[in-house]
Amino acid sequence: MDFKRKLLLAALPFALCLSNTALADIKIKFAEVHPAGYPPVVAEQDMGKKLVEQSKGEISFKMFAGGVLGSEKEVVEQVQANAVQMTRISLGIVGPVVPDVNVFNLPFVFRDHAHMRHVIDGPIGQEMLDKITNSEAKLVALAWMDGGTRNLYTKKPVRTLADLKGMKIRVQGNPVFIDTINAMGGNGIAMATGEIFSALQTGVIDGAENNMPTLLEHNHYQNAKFYTLTEHLILPEPVVMSKAAWEKLNPEQQTLVKKLAVEAQAEERVLWDKKSAESEAKLKAAGVEFITLTPDQKKAFYDATAEVRAKHGAPYADLMKRIEAVQ
Ligand code: BDP
């Protein structure tokens, strides 16, 4: 052990009280588009705290929440360049970088929320993380955060494909999602998360689609009062690390990072369920009308998007069968 490290270790209890940022060999900047207090942000911050403690100060961790480091697309580029070391991003944003993940981005590929969880908890979930890690994307995928189910929210009620006809609906920048909204009769428009609020306010878009916590915490509900439970997308959201940062970790540190990311996954799931229930109550209290579709009404959205599954799912026919077979 060199002199510098001995000194650091001796000073550790004191240093940890202040901040270990200056002392650590490895500094992790974590980018989040969601605000402080949001379930993944809380779980990721807890992961960071444990990382600092359990690495005995060799690793430092700083959360940059609320999108301060840019849109998710910009953050992915920064992570690839190791300007940011870690992030959690929607799988929608990973699709254009690692096309193989798009099988999870297909509309109605999961039967329901529980089905998605069973899939990501099993071998297919790990395979998909490995696909990201083994791609050219310079990312190491460590764990999955839950992002609930995504539903349409609009300025006027939507129960049928005809109701959605011509409505401009914001989606994430992924052709699969544009095709999905278009197949449902709407007009899919890609934009970054941070632009949705004012786009709804000014009428640039007529709606968007997301889970309840995002609808609430990003204040979109203020300008879109109808929430149609289509459940067309159920996207798990990977926690990724810059490959360059990962390669700077020694094997013990890598094991620690992976272990704590998996712990964060478990922690976030509990927080997610609690937050979703709270969000539902708050949204309803704020006057958002929840529109539950009859099985036939929902089937119309499923049938309309068959062409999207056929087109974008064609290379993954076997995998889609394996996903379907998961109980
Ligand atoms: C949320 C995801 C977030 C995405 C956002 C979006 O958690 O990562 O950025 O949707 O649609 O549900 O932009």
Residues whose N, C-alpha, C, O or C-beta is under 5 A from the ligand:
A	BS01	BDP	V33 E72 I89 S90 G147 Q172 T193 E209 N210 N211 T214
